[in-house]
Amino acid sequence: MPIPIENCAIPGEHVAAVVRGLDESFGVSTADQITDLTERPGSNRAFQILVQGRAYLLRINTRRGDVARQFTCMRVAAEAGLAPRVWYTNDEDRISITDFIFASPFSARETLRHLPVALRILHALPLFPTAPFNTTCTFLLNKSPLLDRFLEKLKAATALPERERTEVLRQYERIVACYSPEAADVVSSHNDLFKPDNILYDGNRPWLVDWEASFPNDRYADLAAVANMLATNEEDERLFLQAYFAASPTAYHLARLHIMRQLAHMFYAMAFLAGDTAEQMDVENEPAFSYSYFQQRFWARGFSLADERSKAAFSRIHWHELLHNLRQPRWEEALLTASNRPPTTDN
């Protein structure tokens, strides 16, 4: 039996907007069932709604941001078969209704095989609208007052040993010197694929969700985020890029991915650094575990970013992996290869 929207978990100030969305989408003013899926305080509100026997996802964007850009990107991605079908969006009400994906477990191996194809389709789409801010690791490649403050935060991060901070900053300068932006690599990007929540598998194929951070970006930002979550060795990277390019990757492709992966480690280590807090200190006193073990736990949803302690652990994991990789022979090889850009690329 349908229930009145005002009698469910929908916040009162959004009831009229939700009723409007249901009416325009399905010609009804009520839902058969509404389940609150909101993750935590401060998150955008999310609900599974059942209408005429079919499940949909209702999102109420309560966080500040340009929902017009988000909804545009989401619609384009849905039309390309990358995102769930969009039934309704309203910029003023900040509401969207899409198909609901019933997620099934999806192995990292299978994701490494399927997801690069989805990213190839995404990156071939007409350019998304630009965004006023960059929430990805390529933020570190563009000079700005915000970047200056970010680097000052790193220099002053006493929770990290000074010699490690000095080492990372020196290598960061080398990245900026050798990683030249390429116009052909600026593509429509998801920009929030560093965590598994935004990749859903329905038993047959992956879907990309949550387009809040989408804008044109270096293709390797998406690729590095996914690789850091799933690729455990160089052979994984090679197979990943081969599926993405539909051709064998060149040494130059592999070098750019490897460099961007380290830039992403640096970015997320600093973005989630808790500073001199009890959480950070507790995490630092715990035995470290391998990055491959972290990848397994993270992909299996055994590690979340729901609290300050988890965020501190996430920061520490990326920081230690960054330091490890910067000290390997492959790092010097990647910098040299990226510095010697080939006359043409098959991007």
C-alpha positions in Angstrom: 0.0 0.0 0.0 1.5 3.4 -1.0 2.7 5.6 1.9 2.4 9.4 2.0 5.8 11.0 1.5 5.3 13.2 4.5 5.0 10.1 6.7 8.4 8.6 5.8 12.1 9.5 6.4 12.1 12.3 3.7 13.0 15.6 5.5 10.0 17.8 5.8 11.6 20.7 3.8 12.1 18.3 0.8 8.7 16.6 0.8 7.1 19.0 -1.8 10.2 18.6 -4.1 10.1 14.8 -3.9 6.4 14.7 -4.6 7.0 16.9 -7.6 9.7 14.5 -8.8 7.6 11.4 -8.4 4.7 13.1 -10.3 6.8 14.2 -13.2 8.7 10.9 -13.4 5.9 8.3 -12.8 2.6 10.2 -12.4 2.3 9.3 -8.7 2.6 11.3 -5.5 3.5 8.4 -3.2 5.9 5.5 -3.0 5.2 1.9 -2.1 8.3 1.8 0.1 11.0 4.2 1.1 14.3 3.1 2.7 16.8 5.7 4.0 20.3 4.8 2.7 22.1 8.0 3.9 25.6 6.9 4.9 26.4 9.4 7.7 25.7 12.9 8.9 26.8 15.5 6.4 26.3 13.1 3.4 23.9 13.8 0.7 20.5 12.2 1.5 19.9 8.9 -0.4 16.8 6.7 -0.4 15.7 3.6 -2.2 12.1 4.1 -3.3 9.8 1.5 -4.6 7.3 2.8 -7.1 4.8 0.4 -8.9 7.0 -2.6 -8.0 10.3 -1.1 -9.3 13.2 0.2 -7.3 14.8 3.6 -7.9 17.4 5.7 -6.1 16.3 9.1 -4.9 19.2 11.6 -4.0 18.7 14.9 -2.3 21.9 16.9 -2.7 22.3 18.7 0.6 26.0 19.5 0.2 27.0 22.7 -1.4 28.1 22.4 -5.1 27.0 22.8 -8.7 24.3 20.2 -9.2 23.6 21.5 -12.7 27.1 20.3 -13.7 26.7 17.1 -11.8 23.3 16.3 -13.3 24.6 17.1 -16.8 27.6 14.7 -16.4 25.3 12.0 -15.0 22.9 12.2 -17.8 25.6 12.1 -20.5 27.2 9.1 -18.7 23.8 7.4 -18.4 23.1 7.9 -22.1 26.5 6.3 -22.8 25.5 3.2 -20.7 28.0 4.0 -18.0 25.6 5.2 -15.3 22.1 4.1 -14.2 19.2 5.5 -16.2 18.2 9.0 -15.1 14.5 9.5 -14.7 14.4 12.9 -13.1 16.6 15.8 -12.1 15.8 19.3 -10.8 18.6 21.8 -10.3 16.6 24.1 -8.1 15.3 21.3 -5.8 18.7 19.5 -6.0 17.0 16.2 -6.5 17.6 13.3 -8.8 15.9 9.9 -9.4 17.7 7.1 -11.2 17.5 3.4 -11.6 18.5 1.5 -8.4 21.4 -0.9 -8.8 21.3 -4.0 -6.7 25.0 -4.5 -6.1 26.7 -7.9 -6.1 30.2 -8.8 -5.0 32.7 -8.2 -7.8 36.3 -9.4 -7.6 39.2 -7.1 -8.1 40.4 -9.4 -11.0 37.1 -9.0 -12.9 37.0 -5.3 -12.2 40.5 -4.8 -13.7 39.2 -6.5 -16.8 35.9 -4.7 -17.2 36.4 -1.2 -15.7 39.1 0.0 -18.2 36.6 -0.5 -21.0 34.1 1.7 -19.2 36.8 4.3 -18.6 37.7 4.2 -22.3 34.1 5.0 -23.2 33.8 7.7 -20.5 37.0 9.4 -21.6 35.8 9.5 -25.2 32.7 11.4 -24.4 32.3 15.1 -25.3 34.0 17.2 -22.6 32.0 17.7 -19.5 31.4 21.2 -18.1 34.4 22.6 -16.1 34.4 22.8 -12.3 35.5 25.7 -10.1 37.7 23.3 -8.0 39.8 20.2 -8.5 39.4 17.4 -6.0 41.9 15.1 -7.6 45.6 14.6 -7.5 46.1 16.8 -10.6 45.4 19.7 -8.3 49.1 19.2 -7.4 50.2 20.1 -11.0 48.6 23.5 -11.2 50.0 26.5 -9.3 47.6 28.3 -7.1 47.3 29.8 -3.6 45.4 26.7 -2.6 48.3 24.5 -3.7 50.7 26.7 -1.8 48.7 26.2 1.4 48.6 22.4 0.7 52.4 22.2 0.4 52.8 24.4 3.5 50.6 21.9 5.3 52.9 19.1 4.2 56.0 21.0 5.3 54.5 21.6 8.7 53.0 18.1 9.2 54.9 17.1 12.3 53.0 13.8 12.4 55.3 12.8 9.6 59.1 12.5 10.0 60.9 15.6 8.6 63.3 13.5 6.5 60.3 11.8 4.8 58.6 15.2 4.2 61.8 16.5 2.6 62.2 13.4 0.5 58.6 13.6 -0.8 58.8 17.3 -1.6 62.0 16.8 -3.5 60.4 14.0 -5.6 57.3 16.1 -6.1 59.3 18.9 -7.7 60.7 16.3 -10.1 57.2 15.2 -11.0 56.2 18.8 -11.8 59.3 19.2 -13.9 58.8 16.1 -16.0 55.0 15.4 -16.2 54.0 17.8 -19.0 50.2 18.2 -19.4 49.0 17.0 -22.8 45.9 18.4 -24.4 45.0 15.0 -25.8 44.9 13.6 -22.3 42.3 16.1 -21.0 39.0 14.1 -21.1 35.6 13.8 -19.4 36.5 12.2 -16.1 34.6 10.8 -13.1 37.2 12.0 -10.6 36.0 10.1 -7.6 37.0 6.5 -8.2 39.6 6.2 -5.5 37.1 4.2 -3.4 34.9 1.3 -4.3 31.6 2.9 -3.3 31.2 4.6 -6.7 31.7 1.3 -8.7 28.7 -1.0 -8.5 28.3 -4.4 -10.1 24.9 -5.8 -10.9 26.0 -9.3 -11.5 26.7 -8.7 -15.2 28.6 -5.4 -15.5 29.9 -2.4 -13.6 28.1 0.9 -13.2 29.7 4.2 -12.3 27.7 6.3 -9.8 28.0 9.6 -7.9 29.0 12.2 -10.5 29.4 15.1 -8.1 33.1 15.5 -8.8 33.0 15.1 -12.6 34.8 17.6 -14.9 37.5 17.5 -17.6 40.7 16.2 -16.3 43.9 14.3 -17.2 42.9 10.8 -18.2 45.5 9.4 -15.9 43.8 10.8 -12.8 40.9 8.3 -13.1 43.3 5.6 -14.2 45.7 6.1 -11.3 42.9 6.2 -8.8 41.6 2.8 -10.0 45.0 1.3 -10.3 45.9 2.4 -6.8 42.8 0.6 -5.6 43.1 -2.6 -7.6 46.5 -3.1 -9.4 49.0 -5.0 -7.3 52.0 -5.3 -9.6 53.4 -4.1 -12.9 51.7 -6.9 -14.9 48.3 -5.7 -13.5 49.1 -2.2 -14.7 50.1 -3.5 -18.2 46.9 -5.5 -18.5 44.8 -2.6 -17.2 46.2 -0.1 -19.7 46.0 -2.7 -22.5 42.3 -3.1 -21.9 41.9 0.7 -21.7 43.8 1.6 -24.9 42.7 -1.6 -26.7 46.3 -2.0 -27.6 49.6 -2.7 -25.9 50.6 0.2 -23.7 53.9 1.9 -24.5 56.6 2.6 -22.0 55.5 6.2 -22.0 51.9 5.2 -21.1 53.2 3.0 -18.3 55.5 5.8 -17.0 52.8 8.4 -16.9 50.5 6.0 -15.0 53.2 5.1 -12.5 54.0 8.8 -11.9 50.3 9.7 -11.5 49.8 6.9 -9.1 52.5 8.4 -6.8 51.0 11.8 -7.1 47.7 10.3 -6.1 49.3 8.6 -3.1 50.7 11.9 -2.0 47.4 13.7 -2.5 45.3 11.3 -0.5 47.9 10.9 2.2 47.8 14.7 2.8 44.0 15.0 2.2 43.3 12.5 5.0 46.1 13.4 7.3 44.7 13.9 10.8 47.7 15.9 12.1 48.9 15.6 15.7 45.6 14.0 16.8 45.0 11.0 19.1 43.7 9.1 16.1 46.9 9.8 14.1 49.1 8.8 17.0 47.2 5.6 17.6 47.5 4.6 14.0 51.2 5.4 13.9 51.8 3.1 16.9 50.0 0.1 15.2 52.0 -2.4 13.1 51.9 -1.6 9.4 50.4 -4.0 6.9 51.1 -4.4 3.2 49.5 -2.2 0.6 48.2 -5.3 -1.2 46.5 -6.4 2.0 44.9 -2.9 2.3 43.7 -3.1 -1.3 42.0 -6.4 -0.6 40.3 -5.1 2.5 39.3 -1.8 0.9 37.8 -3.4 -2.2 35.9 -5.9 -0.1 34.4 -3.0 1.9 36.4 -4.1 5.0 37.9 -0.7 5.4 35.9 2.5 5.3 36.5 6.3 5.7 33.6 6.8 8.1 35.6 8.1 11.1 38.7 10.1 11.9 40.7 7.0 12.9 40.0 5.3 9.6 41.0 8.5 7.7 44.3 8.6 9.6 45.0 5.0 8.7 44.1 5.7 5.1 46.6 8.6 5.1 49.3 6.5 6.7 48.8 3.6 4.2 49.2 5.9 1.2 52.1 7.7 2.7 54.1 4.6 3.3 53.3 3.2 -0.2 54.4 6.5 -1.7 57.8 6.3 0.2 58.3 2.7 -0.8 57.7 3.4 -4.5 59.8 6.5 -4.6 62.8 4.4 -3.5 62.5 1.8 -6.2 64.6 1.7 -9.4 61.3 1.9 -11.4 60.7 5.4 -10.1 63.9 6.7 -11.8 63.0 4.9 -15.0 59.5 6.3 -15.1 60.8 9.9 -14.6 63.3 9.4 -17.4 60.7 7.9 -19.8 58.1 10.6 -19.0 60.7 13.3 -19.6 61.5 12.0 -23.1 58.1 12.4 -24.6 57.8 10.6 -27.9 57.0 12.7 -31.0 53.5 11.2 -31.3 51.4 9.0 -29.0 48.6 6.6 -29.7 46.3 8.0 -27.1 
